[in-house]
């Protein structure tokens, strides 16, 4: 859990607050003077500060410390407490950037609610600061396969429009990167790209987080919608959004305006919405977990992001890109890929898609000896499919139960399917790799019932049904 710094000149008070928070799973640090508080901040930045205004025998009072913290670390939320509180002190603290003001003697439940909300707001702000920083780094999709070219063509088409885009595809396939590519190539590129994790915000907090809030005491706090004004609001995994939240988002999409929590005046926004999901939204609608009206608002331009299994030609290039990236960002060895490693990577299943490939490359670079090309033997056994004993091969249970002829045919069928898909449906390249004449390979494929065709924009091989194998 998060680290909270408690600053109060009364030992009993700071220890009481510490005990309460530690019972809730937080870790705490304590300071009784301004010097001790500043030292703790400089030693390690806390996730949140609870700060008393009046500090006896200190060079600075709470307002001075608040100013210093907000000047140097504006992302750290500060909750002010005081036993001498009045509205003037509260207003002064809020104007200087305090998240909230609580008067002693405080209610424990009230304190915990304020702390939870402050921590959540801080987390969202840090995430978006990081996202904005990443926005400044040029990003691009990597690949040359047919499925990749189809995806890139579709993304380039929607760049020139202002329509809402719904990206679908399995986890780890690169949906957020695709959304960022659309933003970077559009007329809104200079405006913010704000990402919202649809499942991470509690329904009763959604309005405050998205719309912001205002009050005479606190002034105006902008929400994520205003932060995204002029740019893109990206709903990650929109299918996880609670139904109550869906209704509120639908209203904003229709009106392009809203009122902040506690406010009266309407705030107009100009935002482009891009959403993503790994789920079948039609099935979610049928199960009454997703609003059909919202689906039609978001699904103006549907784009499918293909899994890595449909982009096997791109795997070596992606792996080399990750090697170069880890060398630049982490100082990991800049190694080449041996041919047997490329072949192994292209034949692996990759249920985690591009994200899993990236993790495997990072693991190999960290655990490897750092010299020479990466070889197939260095790839994690759990990713390859298991460990063989005494240098043998792992025999799948399904093959072990078949007669020799049927087992041989099943193996040849799966082996050739893997190789053809590895080479993007290119028969000539496959024949060259497996060591067969092109005509012989065609005859073998026909006898095994394997045909090639186009699926999701990519040329792939699959087992024919019925008369297709004749």
C-alpha positions in Angstrom: 0.0 0.0 0.0 0.9 3.6 -0.3 3.3 5.5 2.0 1.7 8.4 3.9 3.7 11.1 5.8 1.9 12.4 8.9 3.1 15.8 10.2 1.7 17.0 13.6 3.4 18.6 16.6 1.3 16.5 19.0 2.7 13.0 19.3 -0.6 11.4 20.4 -2.4 12.8 17.4 0.2 11.6 14.8 0.5 8.2 16.4 -3.3 7.9 16.5 -3.6 8.7 12.8 -0.8 6.3 12.0 -2.4 3.5 13.9 -5.7 4.1 12.1 -4.0 4.1 8.6 -1.8 1.1 9.3 -4.9 -0.9 10.3 -6.2 0.0 6.8 -3.1 -1.4 5.2 -1.1 1.9 4.6 2.5 2.4 5.6 3.2 5.7 7.4 6.1 8.0 8.4 5.9 10.5 11.2 7.3 14.0 11.7 6.8 16.4 14.6 8.5 19.5 13.2 8.8 21.3 9.9 12.5 20.4 9.7 11.7 16.7 10.2 8.8 16.9 7.6 11.1 18.5 5.0 13.8 15.9 5.6 11.3 13.1 5.1 10.0 14.6 1.9 13.6 15.0 0.6 14.5 11.5 1.6 11.6 9.8 -0.2 8.6 11.4 -1.7 5.4 10.3 0.0 2.2 9.3 -1.8 0.2 11.7 0.4 0.8 14.1 3.3 -1.4 14.7 6.3 -0.3 18.1 7.6 -1.2 20.1 10.7 -1.3 23.9 10.2 0.1 24.9 13.6 3.5 23.4 14.4 5.1 24.4 17.7 8.9 25.1 17.8 9.2 24.9 14.0 10.7 27.3 11.5 7.7 26.9 9.2 4.0 26.4 9.7 1.8 24.0 7.8 0.9 26.6 5.1 4.7 27.2 4.4 5.3 23.5 4.1 2.3 23.2 1.9 3.6 25.9 -0.5 7.0 24.2 -0.6 5.6 20.8 -1.4 3.1 22.0 -4.0 5.8 24.1 -5.7 8.3 21.2 -5.9 6.0 18.2 -6.1 2.5 19.3 -7.3 1.4 15.7 -7.8 1.5 14.9 -4.1 -1.9 15.5 -2.4 -1.8 17.3 1.0 -4.7 17.0 3.5 -4.6 19.8 6.0 -5.8 19.2 9.7 -6.1 21.8 12.4 -7.6 22.2 15.9 -8.0 25.9 15.3 -9.8 25.7 12.0 -12.1 28.2 10.5 -13.4 29.0 7.0 -10.6 31.5 6.3 -7.9 29.0 7.1 -9.6 26.3 5.0 -9.9 28.7 2.0 -6.2 29.7 2.4 -5.1 26.1 2.4 -7.2 25.1 -0.6 -5.9 28.1 -2.6 -2.4 27.0 -1.9 -3.2 23.6 -3.4 -4.4 21.5 -0.4 -6.6 18.6 -1.4 -8.9 19.0 1.6 -9.2 20.5 5.1 -10.3 18.5 8.2 -10.9 20.1 11.6 -9.9 18.5 14.8 -11.3 16.5 16.5 -11.9 14.7 13.3 -14.2 11.8 12.5 -12.2 8.7 11.6 -14.6 7.6 8.8 -14.4 11.1 7.3 -10.6 11.1 7.4 -10.5 7.7 5.7 -12.9 8.8 2.9 -10.8 11.9 2.2 -7.6 10.0 2.2 -8.9 7.3 -0.2 -10.2 10.0 -2.6 -7.0 12.0 -2.4 -5.0 8.9 -3.2 -7.2 8.0 -6.2 -7.0 11.5 -7.6 -3.2 11.5 -7.2 -2.9 8.1 -8.9 -4.9 9.3 -11.9 -2.9 12.5 -12.2 0.4 10.6 -12.1 -0.8 8.2 -14.7 -1.8 11.0 -17.1 1.5 12.9 -16.5 3.2 9.7 -17.5 1.0 9.3 -20.5 1.6 12.9 -21.6 5.3 12.4 -21.2 5.1 9.3 -23.4 3.1 11.3 -25.9 6.2 13.4 -26.6 8.2 10.2 -27.7 7.6 9.3 -31.3 5.8 5.9 -31.6 5.1 3.7 -34.5 3.7 0.3 -35.3 6.2 -2.3 -36.3 5.6 -4.8 -39.1 5.2 -5.6 -42.7 2.7 -8.6 -42.8 -0.6 -8.4 -44.6 -2.5 -8.2 -41.4 -0.3 -5.4 -40.2 -0.6 -3.5 -43.5 -4.4 -3.7 -43.3 -4.4 -2.4 -39.7 -2.0 0.5 -40.6 -4.1 1.4 -43.6 -7.3 1.6 -41.5 -5.6 3.7 -38.8 -4.3 6.1 -41.4 -7.8 6.5 -42.8 -9.3 7.4 -39.5 -6.5 9.9 -38.7 -8.0 12.3 -41.2 -11.5 12.2 -39.6 -12.9 13.1 -36.3 -15.1 10.0 -35.9 -15.2 7.9 -32.8 -13.1 4.7 -33.1 -13.7 1.3 -31.4 -10.6 -0.9 -31.3 -11.2 -4.6 -30.8 -8.6 -7.3 -30.3 -7.1 -9.6 -27.7 -5.2 -8.4 -24.7 -1.6 -7.3 -25.4 -2.2 -6.9 -29.2 -1.4 -3.1 -29.1 -4.8 -1.4 -29.0 -3.6 1.6 -26.9 -0.6 2.0 -29.2 -3.0 2.0 -32.2 -5.1 4.7 -30.5 -1.9 6.8 -29.9 -0.9 6.4 -33.5 -4.3 7.8 -34.6 -3.9 10.7 -32.2 -0.4 11.5 -33.3 -1.3 11.6 -36.9 -4.4 13.7 -36.5 -5.1 17.4 -36.3 -5.4 17.0 -32.6 -1.8 15.8 -32.1 -0.8 18.9 -30.2 -3.7 18.5 -27.7 -3.7 16.0 -24.8 -4.2 12.2 -25.1 -6.0 11.3 -21.8 -6.4 7.6 -20.9 -9.2 6.3 -18.7 -9.0 2.8 -17.2 -12.7 2.1 -17.3 -12.7 -0.5 -14.5 -10.5 1.3 -12.0 -12.9 4.2 -11.1 -15.7 3.5 -8.6 -19.2 4.4 -10.0 -19.8 6.9 -7.3 -16.5 8.6 -8.1 -16.9 8.7 -11.8 -18.6 12.0 -12.1 -16.0 13.7 -9.9 -13.0 12.2 -11.7 -14.4 12.8 -15.2 -16.3 16.0 -14.7 -14.3 17.7 -11.9 -15.9 19.6 -9.1 -16.3 23.1 -7.7 -17.3 24.8 -4.5 -16.8 28.1 -2.8 -14.3 26.6 -0.4 -12.3 24.5 -2.9 -12.7 26.5 -6.0 -12.6 24.6 -9.4 -10.9 21.2 -9.9 -10.9 20.1 -13.5 -11.7 16.5 -14.4 -10.3 14.3 -17.1 -12.8 15.5 -19.7 -11.5 19.1 -19.4 -7.9 17.8 -19.4 -8.7 16.1 -22.7 -10.4 19.2 -24.2 -9.3 19.6 -27.8 -7.7 16.2 -27.8 -8.5 12.5 -27.3 -10.2 10.7 -24.5 -9.3 7.1 -24.6 -11.5 4.6 -22.8 -9.4 1.5 -22.2 -11.4 -1.7 -21.8 -14.7 0.1 -22.2 -16.7 -3.2 -21.6 -15.6 -3.0 -17.9 -17.3 0.3 -17.4 -20.2 0.0 -14.9 -23.7 0.4 -16.3 -24.4 3.6 -14.3 -21.2 5.1 -15.6 -22.2 4.2 -19.2 -25.3 6.3 -18.9 -23.3 9.4 -17.8 -20.8 9.0 -20.6 -23.5 8.6 -23.1 -25.0 11.9 -22.1 -21.7 13.7 -22.5 -21.1 12.2 -25.9 -24.6 13.4 -27.0 -24.3 16.9 -25.6 -20.5 17.5 -25.6 -21.0 19.5 -22.4 -21.5 18.8 -18.7 -21.7 20.4 -15.3 -19.0 19.9 -12.7 -19.9 18.2 -9.5 -21.3 21.0 -7.3 -21.4 23.4 -10.2 -24.3 24.9 -12.1 -22.8 26.3 -15.3 -22.3 23.9 -18.2 -18.8 23.3 -19.5 -18.4 22.8 -23.2 -15.7 20.4 -24.4 -14.4 19.3 -27.8 -13.1 15.8 -27.5 -12.6 12.8 -29.8 -13.4 9.5 -28.1 -11.4 6.3 -28.9 -12.4 3.1 -27.1 -11.0 -0.4 -26.9 -12.2 -3.8 -25.7 -11.2 -7.4 -25.7 -14.8 -8.5 -25.3 -17.6 -9.1 -27.8 -19.8 -6.0 -27.1 -22.7 -7.5 -28.9 -22.7 -10.4 -26.4 -22.3 -7.9 -23.6 -25.4 -6.1 -24.9 -27.4 -9.3 -25.1 -26.4 -10.1 -21.5 -27.5 -6.5 -20.5 -24.0 -5.6 -19.3 -23.5 -2.9 -21.9 -25.8 -0.2 -23.2 -26.7 -0.6 -26.8 -27.0 3.2 -27.3 -23.5 3.7 -26.0 -22.2 1.0 -28.3 -23.6 2.7 -31.4 -22.1 6.0 -30.3 -18.7 4.5 -29.8 -18.7 2.1 -32.8 -18.7 4.7 -35.6 -15.5 3.3 -37.0 -14.7 -0.3 -35.9 -11.1 -1.4 -36.3 -9.8 -4.9 -35.5 -6.3 -5.1 -34.1 -5.0 -8.6 -35.0 -3.4 -11.0 -32.6 0.3 -11.8 -33.0 -0.6 -15.3 -34.3 -1.8 -13.5 -37.5 1.4 -11.5 -37.8 4.1 -14.1 -37.5 6.1 -12.5 -40.2 6.5 -9.5 -38.0 7.8 -11.3 -35.0 11.6 -11.1 -35.8 11.3 -7.4 -36.5 9.3 -6.8 -33.3 11.8 -8.7 -31.3 14.7 -6.7 -32.7 12.8 -3.5 -32.0 12.4 -4.5 -28.4 16.0 -5.4 -28.1 17.0 -2.0 -29.3 14.5 -0.3 -27.0 15.7 -2.1 -23.9 19.3 -1.3 -24.8 18.4 2.4 -25.0 16.1 2.6 -22.0 17.7 0.1 -19.6 21.2 -0.5 -20.9 20.5 -4.2 -21.6 22.8 -5.9 -24.1 22.3 -5.1 -27.8 22.2 -8.6 -29.2 21.2 -10.1 -32.5 18.7 -12.9 -33.0 20.0 -16.2 -34.3 18.0 -17.9 -37.1 16.9 -20.8 -34.8 15.6 -18.2 -32.3 13.7 -16.4 -35.0 12.2 -19.7 -36.2 11.2 -20.6 -32.6 9.7 -17.3 -31.8 7.6 -17.4 -35.0 6.3 -20.9 -34.1 5.3 -20.2 -30.5 1.6 -19.6 -29.7 1.8 -16.2 -28.0 -1.6 -16.0 -26.2 -0.3 -12.8 -24.6 0.4 -11.3 -28.0 2.9 -8.4 -28.5 3.1 -7.7 -24.8 4.1 -11.3 -24.1 6.8 -11.2 -26.8 8.2 -8.0 -25.3 8.3 -9.6 -21.8 10.1 -12.7 -23.2 12.7 -10.5 -24.9 13.3 -8.5 -21.8 13.7 -11.7 -19.7 16.2 -13.2 -22.1 18.3 -10.0 -22.2 18.3 -9.8 -18.3 19.1 -13.5 -17.7 21.4 -14.1 -20.7 25.2 -13.8 -20.6 25.0 -10.7 -22.8 27.3 -12.0 -25.6 26.6 -13.4 -29.0 23.3 -13.8 -30.8 20.2 -14.9 -28.9 19.7 -18.6 -29.6 16.6 -20.8 -29.4 17.9 -22.6 -26.3 17.8 -19.3 -24.3 14.0 -18.9 -24.8 12.0 -19.6 -21.7 10.8 -23.2 -21.6 7.4 -22.2 -20.3 6.8 -20.1 -23.4 8.1 -22.8 -25.8 5.7 -25.4 -24.4 7.6 -27.6 -21.9 10.9 -29.3 -21.1 11.9 -32.5 -22.7 13.9 -35.2 -20.8 17.3 -36.4 -21.9 17.4 -34.1 -24.9 14.2 -35.5 -26.5 11.1 -33.8 -27.6 7.8 -33.3 -25.8 5.2 -35.6 -27.3 1.6 -34.2 -27.0 -0.8 -36.6 -25.4 -3.1 -36.4 -28.4 -0.3 -37.9 -30.6 0.7 -40.5 -28.1 -2.7 -42.2 -28.4 -2.7 -42.5 -32.3 -1.3 -45.2 -34.6 2.0 -44.3 -36.2 0.5 -43.3 -39.6 -2.2 -41.1 -38.1 0.3 -39.5 -35.7 2.7 -38.8 -38.6 0.0 -37.2 -40.6 -1.2 -35.1 -37.7 2.4 -34.0 -37.0 3.0 -33.1 -40.6 -0.3 -31.2 -40.8 0.5 -29.1 -37.7 4.1 -28.6 -38.7 3.3 -27.3 -42.2 0.4 -25.2 -40.9 2.9 -23.5 -38.5 5.5 -22.9 -41.2 3.1 -21.6 -43.8 1.6 -19.2 -41.3 5.0 -18.2 -40.1 5.8 -17.1 -43.6 2.5 -15.3 -44.1 1.1 -17.9 -46.5 4.0 -17.7 -48.9 4.4 -21.2 -50.3 7.7 -20.6 -52.0 9.4 -19.4 -48.8 7.8 -22.3 -46.9 9.0 -24.9 -49.4 12.5 -23.5 -49.3 12.6 -23.6 -45.4 11.2 -27.1 -45.1 13.5 -28.4 -47.9 10.8 -29.5 -50.4 10.1 -28.6 -54.0 7.2 -26.2 -54.4 5.1 -28.8 -56.4 5.9 -31.5 -53.8 4.7 -29.2 -51.0 1.5 -28.5 -52.9 0.8 -32.3 -53.2 1.6 -32.8 -49.6 -0.7 -30.0 -48.5 -3.5 -31.4 -50.6 -3.1 -34.9 -49.2 -3.2 -33.5 -45.7 -6.3 -31.3 -46.4 -4.4 -28.0 -45.8 -5.5 -25.0 -47.9 -4.5 -21.3 -47.9 -6.7 -18.3 -47.9 -7.2 -14.8 -46.6 -8.5 -14.1 -43.1 -8.5 -10.7 -41.3 -6.5 -9.3 -44.2 -3.7 -11.9 -43.8 -3.0 -15.0 -46.0 -3.0 -18.0 -43.7 -3.2 -21.8 -43.9 -5.9 -23.9 -42.3 -7.4 -27.3 -42.4 -10.2 -27.6 -45.0 -13.6 -28.9 -44.2 -15.6 -31.4 -46.4 -14.9 -31.1 -50.1 -12.4 -28.3 -49.8 -9.6 -30.7 -49.3 -10.2 -32.5 -52.5 
